[in-house]
Amino acid sequence: MNMHFLNTVVSPNLLVVEQLKFGDVPMIVLTSVLIVLGLVLLFYLGTPLIIWKTIRFNRNAKITTFNPDKVPAPLDESLDYFEDQHEVLERLGFEYVTNIHIRDLIPNARLLGQLWFHTDSCTGLMLVHTYATGGGNVSCSSQSIEFTTTFNNGMVVDTNNSKDFGAFPVPSTKVMYSLFWEQDVEKIFQFHNAICQDVRMNSIPVNKLDEQYDGDGLAWVREGIQEENEQNAAIGFLKPTEDEFLLTLSGAYSITWKQLFPFKQMRYKQMKQKVRRVMSNLDIRLD
């Protein structure tokens, strides 16, 4: 029991007792509220500062292939994820291009992936397994699928199922949708094709993999990352240096807040509404 209230109970001055009992409570409540608000403010203002100081994008990141037989645990769980998709991808007409290992694009993160290509629709597919690492251990990982089709007028259609979509602004030349709740590769590709058919009314798809990179999947991925970083630098989210792209302060706050409550949940809701709206407008039915 709180000794302050115990002492006031036996006080001969009842008026003072009541003033202490009921006069102190609002101050305690107010102090508690201020402490909570201070902690919330510190979290929302401090977290972006940590991101600002720690996240940097290596301009010369090592983007290589990998030998599946030499992938150590726990990274080898990526191989099971990739293999689970092979049958449906081959049935849909995709051809395997290359394995991809990105080890030092940003600190404490690795990416294992596979690039596939659908020649008839000029669509590339990335199977992605990203790992956050620290102290030599994997702290968390995420899996995603991304379809990309480029058109001769410069437009790009990007459809994925990543839950971390859109941290950076989407360029005006890109149409991007995330079906972050959907794991079925065939349904995501069906949606992607419907969006591409709508874009094709004014343009035709181009085979950048063969025409610009002579089938070199690693070069295609490397150039795509570089272009995206340069676009984000042009709008003030990144600052280029000789060896790195650094987050600007405004860029750090923008991309961090988008991943925090309640903004992340709001983005999820908006994306679902966006997907449902275009499905209704284009009469898309995912079988």
Contacts in CASP RR format, 6 or more apart in sequence:
PFRMAT RR
TARGET T0000
AUTHOR 0000-0000-0000
METHOD contacts of the structure
MODEL  1
MNMHFLNTVVSPNLLVVEQLKFGDVPMIVLTSVLIVLGLVLLFYLGTPLI
IWKTIRFNRNAKITTFNPDKVPAPLDESLDYFEDQHEVLERLGFEYVTNI
HIRDLIPNARLLGQLWFHTDSCTGLMLVHTYATGGGNVSCSSQSIEFTTT
FNNGMVVDTNNSKDFGAFPVPSTKVMYSLFWEQDVEKIFQFHNAICQDVR
MNSIPVNKLDEQYDGDGLAWVREGIQEENEQNAAIGFLKPTEDEFLLTLS
GAYSITWKQLFPFKQMRYKQMKQKVRRVMSNLDIRLD
4 20 0 8 1.000
4 24 0 8 1.000
5 21 0 8 1.000
8 16 0 8 1.000
8 17 0 8 1.000
8 20 0 8 1.000
8 21 0 8 1.000
9 17 0 8 1.000
11 17 0 8 1.000
44 257 0 8 1.000
44 260 0 8 1.000
47 256 0 8 1.000
47 260 0 8 1.000
48 252 0 8 1.000
48 253 0 8 1.000
48 256 0 8 1.000
48 257 0 8 1.000
49 252 0 8 1.000
51 247 0 8 1.000
51 252 0 8 1.000
51 255 0 8 1.000
51 256 0 8 1.000
52 247 0 8 1.000
52 248 0 8 1.000
52 249 0 8 1.000
52 251 0 8 1.000
52 252 0 8 1.000
52 253 0 8 1.000
54 107 0 8 1.000
55 106 0 8 1.000
55 107 0 8 1.000
55 247 0 8 1.000
55 252 0 8 1.000
56 106 0 8 1.000
56 107 0 8 1.000
56 244 0 8 1.000
56 245 0 8 1.000
56 246 0 8 1.000
56 247 0 8 1.000
57 105 0 8 1.000
57 106 0 8 1.000
57 229 0 8 1.000
57 238 0 8 1.000
57 244 0 8 1.000
57 245 0 8 1.000
57 246 0 8 1.000
58 104 0 8 1.000
58 105 0 8 1.000
58 106 0 8 1.000
58 243 0 8 1.000
58 244 0 8 1.000
59 226 0 8 1.000
59 229 0 8 1.000
59 240 0 8 1.000
59 242 0 8 1.000
59 243 0 8 1.000
59 244 0 8 1.000
59 245 0 8 1.000
60 243 0 8 1.000
61 102 0 8 1.000
61 103 0 8 1.000
61 104 0 8 1.000
61 105 0 8 1.000
61 222 0 8 1.000
61 225 0 8 1.000
62 101 0 8 1.000
62 102 0 8 1.000
62 103 0 8 1.000
62 104 0 8 1.000
63 100 0 8 1.000
63 101 0 8 1.000
63 102 0 8 1.000
63 218 0 8 1.000
63 221 0 8 1.000
63 222 0 8 1.000
63 225 0 8 1.000
64 100 0 8 1.000
64 101 0 8 1.000
64 103 0 8 1.000
64 218 0 8 1.000
65 98 0 8 1.000
65 99 0 8 1.000
65 100 0 8 1.000
65 101 0 8 1.000
65 218 0 8 1.000
66 99 0 8 1.000
66 100 0 8 1.000
66 101 0 8 1.000
66 112 0 8 1.000
68 79 0 8 1.000
68 99 0 8 1.000
71 78 0 8 1.000
71 79 0 8 1.000
71 112 0 8 1.000
74 138 0 8 1.000
75 110 0 8 1.000
75 112 0 8 1.000
75 129 0 8 1.000
75 131 0 8 1.000
75 138 0 8 1.000
77 129 0 8 1.000
77 141 0 8 1.000
78 112 0 8 1.000
78 113 0 8 1.000
78 129 0 8 1.000
81 127 0 8 1.000
81 129 0 8 1.000
81 143 0 8 1.000
82 113 0 8 1.000
82 114 0 8 1.000
82 127 0 8 1.000
82 129 0 8 1.000
85 127 0 8 1.000
85 145 0 8 1.000
85 185 0 8 1.000
86 96 0 8 1.000
88 185 0 8 1.000
88 186 0 8 1.000
89 116 0 8 1.000
89 125 0 8 1.000
89 185 0 8 1.000
92 118 0 8 1.000
92 185 0 8 1.000
92 186 0 8 1.000
92 189 0 8 1.000
93 118 0 8 1.000
93 120 0 8 1.000
94 116 0 8 1.000
94 117 0 8 1.000
94 118 0 8 1.000
94 124 0 8 1.000
94 125 0 8 1.000
95 116 0 8 1.000
95 117 0 8 1.000
95 118 0 8 1.000
95 119 0 8 1.000
96 114 0 8 1.000
96 115 0 8 1.000
96 116 0 8 1.000
97 114 0 8 1.000
97 115 0 8 1.000
97 116 0 8 1.000
97 117 0 8 1.000
97 209 0 8 1.000
97 215 0 8 1.000
97 217 0 8 1.000
98 114 0 8 1.000
98 115 0 8 1.000
98 217 0 8 1.000
98 218 0 8 1.000
99 112 0 8 1.000
99 113 0 8 1.000
99 114 0 8 1.000
100 111 0 8 1.000
100 112 0 8 1.000
100 113 0 8 1.000
100 114 0 8 1.000
100 115 0 8 1.000
100 126 0 8 1.000
100 217 0 8 1.000
100 218 0 8 1.000
100 221 0 8 1.000
101 110 0 8 1.000
101 111 0 8 1.000
101 112 0 8 1.000
101 113 0 8 1.000
102 110 0 8 1.000
102 111 0 8 1.000
103 110 0 8 1.000
103 111 0 8 1.000
105 111 0 8 1.000
105 225 0 8 1.000
108 132 0 8 1.000
108 133 0 8 1.000
108 134 0 8 1.000
109 130 0 8 1.000
109 131 0 8 1.000
109 132 0 8 1.000
109 133 0 8 1.000
110 130 0 8 1.000
110 131 0 8 1.000
110 133 0 8 1.000
111 128 0 8 1.000
111 129 0 8 1.000
111 130 0 8 1.000
111 131 0 8 1.000
112 128 0 8 1.000
112 129 0 8 1.000
112 131 0 8 1.000
113 126 0 8 1.000
113 127 0 8 1.000
113 128 0 8 1.000
113 129 0 8 1.000
114 126 0 8 1.000
114 127 0 8 1.000
115 124 0 8 1.000
115 125 0 8 1.000
115 126 0 8 1.000
115 217 0 8 1.000
115 220 0 8 1.000
115 221 0 8 1.000
116 124 0 8 1.000
116 125 0 8 1.000
116 126 0 8 1.000
116 127 0 8 1.000
117 123 0 8 1.000
117 124 0 8 1.000
117 125 0 8 1.000
117 209 0 8 1.000
118 124 0 8 1.000
118 125 0 8 1.000
119 207 0 8 1.000
121 149 0 8 1.000
121 193 0 8 1.000
121 196 0 8 1.000
121 205 0 8 1.000
122 149 0 8 1.000
122 150 0 8 1.000
122 205 0 8 1.000
122 206 0 8 1.000
122 207 0 8 1.000
122 208 0 8 1.000
123 147 0 8 1.000
123 148 0 8 1.000
123 149 0 8 1.000
123 189 0 8 1.000
123 192 0 8 1.000
123 193 0 8 1.000
123 196 0 8 1.000
123 205 0 8 1.000
124 147 0 8 1.000
124 148 0 8 1.000
124 149 0 8 1.000
124 209 0 8 1.000
125 145 0 8 1.000
125 146 0 8 1.000
125 147 0 8 1.000
125 148 0 8 1.000
125 189 0 8 1.000
126 145 0 8 1.000
126 146 0 8 1.000
126 148 0 8 1.000
126 221 0 8 1.000
127 143 0 8 1.000
127 145 0 8 1.000
128 143 0 8 1.000
128 144 0 8 1.000
128 145 0 8 1.000
128 146 0 8 1.000
128 162 0 8 1.000
129 141 0 8 1.000
129 142 0 8 1.000
129 143 0 8 1.000
130 141 0 8 1.000
130 142 0 8 1.000
130 143 0 8 1.000
130 144 0 8 1.000
131 138 0 8 1.000
131 140 0 8 1.000
131 141 0 8 1.000
132 138 0 8 1.000
132 139 0 8 1.000
132 140 0 8 1.000
132 141 0 8 1.000
133 139 0 8 1.000
142 162 0 8 1.000
142 163 0 8 1.000
142 164 0 8 1.000
144 160 0 8 1.000
144 161 0 8 1.000
144 162 0 8 1.000
144 163 0 8 1.000
144 164 0 8 1.000
145 160 0 8 1.000
145 161 0 8 1.000
145 185 0 8 1.000
145 188 0 8 1.000
146 158 0 8 1.000
146 159 0 8 1.000
146 160 0 8 1.000
146 162 0 8 1.000
147 157 0 8 1.000
147 158 0 8 1.000
147 159 0 8 1.000
147 160 0 8 1.000
147 188 0 8 1.000
147 189 0 8 1.000
147 192 0 8 1.000
148 156 0 8 1.000
148 157 0 8 1.000
148 158 0 8 1.000
149 156 0 8 1.000
149 157 0 8 1.000
149 192 0 8 1.000
149 196 0 8 1.000
149 205 0 8 1.000
150 156 0 8 1.000
150 205 0 8 1.000
150 206 0 8 1.000
150 208 0 8 1.000
151 157 0 8 1.000
151 199 0 8 1.000
151 200 0 8 1.000
151 203 0 8 1.000
151 204 0 8 1.000
151 205 0 8 1.000
151 206 0 8 1.000
152 203 0 8 1.000
152 204 0 8 1.000
152 205 0 8 1.000
152 206 0 8 1.000
153 202 0 8 1.000
153 203 0 8 1.000
154 173 0 8 1.000
154 203 0 8 1.000
155 173 0 8 1.000
155 174 0 8 1.000
155 175 0 8 1.000
155 199 0 8 1.000
155 203 0 8 1.000
156 173 0 8 1.000
156 174 0 8 1.000
156 175 0 8 1.000
157 174 0 8 1.000
157 175 0 8 1.000
157 176 0 8 1.000
157 192 0 8 1.000
157 195 0 8 1.000
157 196 0 8 1.000
157 199 0 8 1.000
158 174 0 8 1.000
158 175 0 8 1.000
158 176 0 8 1.000
158 177 0 8 1.000
159 176 0 8 1.000
159 177 0 8 1.000
159 178 0 8 1.000
159 179 0 8 1.000
159 188 0 8 1.000
159 189 0 8 1.000
159 191 0 8 1.000
159 192 0 8 1.000
159 195 0 8 1.000
160 176 0 8 1.000
160 177 0 8 1.000
160 178 0 8 1.000
160 179 0 8 1.000
160 188 0 8 1.000
161 178 0 8 1.000
161 179 0 8 1.000
161 180 0 8 1.000
161 181 0 8 1.000
161 182 0 8 1.000
161 183 0 8 1.000
161 188 0 8 1.000
162 178 0 8 1.000
162 180 0 8 1.000
163 178 0 8 1.000
163 180 0 8 1.000
164 259 0 8 1.000
165 176 0 8 1.000
165 178 0 8 1.000
165 180 0 8 1.000
165 267 0 8 1.000
165 271 0 8 1.000
166 176 0 8 1.000
166 178 0 8 1.000
166 258 0 8 1.000
166 267 0 8 1.000
167 255 0 8 1.000
167 258 0 8 1.000
167 259 0 8 1.000
168 228 0 8 1.000
168 232 0 8 1.000
168 237 0 8 1.000
168 255 0 8 1.000
169 232 0 8 1.000
169 235 0 8 1.000
169 237 0 8 1.000
170 176 0 8 1.000
171 231 0 8 1.000
175 195 0 8 1.000
175 199 0 8 1.000
177 191 0 8 1.000
177 192 0 8 1.000
177 195 0 8 1.000
177 271 0 8 1.000
177 274 0 8 1.000
177 275 0 8 1.000
177 278 0 8 1.000
178 271 0 8 1.000
178 275 0 8 1.000
179 187 0 8 1.000
179 188 0 8 1.000
179 191 0 8 1.000
179 275 0 8 1.000
180 268 0 8 1.000
180 271 0 8 1.000
181 272 0 8 1.000
182 188 0 8 1.000
182 286 0 8 1.000
187 286 0 8 1.000
187 287 0 8 1.000
190 284 0 8 1.000
190 286 0 8 1.000
190 287 0 8 1.000
191 275 0 8 1.000
191 279 0 8 1.000
191 284 0 8 1.000
191 286 0 8 1.000
194 282 0 8 1.000
194 284 0 8 1.000
195 278 0 8 1.000
195 282 0 8 1.000
196 205 0 8 1.000
198 282 0 8 1.000
208 220 0 8 1.000
209 215 0 8 1.000
209 217 0 8 1.000
209 220 0 8 1.000
212 220 0 8 1.000
213 219 0 8 1.000
213 220 0 8 1.000
213 223 0 8 1.000
229 238 0 8 1.000
229 240 0 8 1.000
229 245 0 8 1.000
230 240 0 8 1.000
232 238 0 8 1.000
232 245 0 8 1.000
233 239 0 8 1.000
233 240 0 8 1.000
233 245 0 8 1.000
236 248 0 8 1.000
236 250 0 8 1.000
236 251 0 8 1.000
237 247 0 8 1.000
237 248 0 8 1.000
237 250 0 8 1.000
237 251 0 8 1.000
237 254 0 8 1.000
237 255 0 8 1.000
238 245 0 8 1.000
238 246 0 8 1.000
238 247 0 8 1.000
238 248 0 8 1.000
238 251 0 8 1.000
239 245 0 8 1.000
239 246 0 8 1.000
239 247 0 8 1.000
239 248 0 8 1.000
240 246 0 8 1.000
247 255 0 8 1.000
257 263 0 8 1.000
258 264 0 8 1.000
258 267 0 8 1.000
278 284 0 8 1.000
279 285 0 8 1.000
279 286 0 8 1.000
END
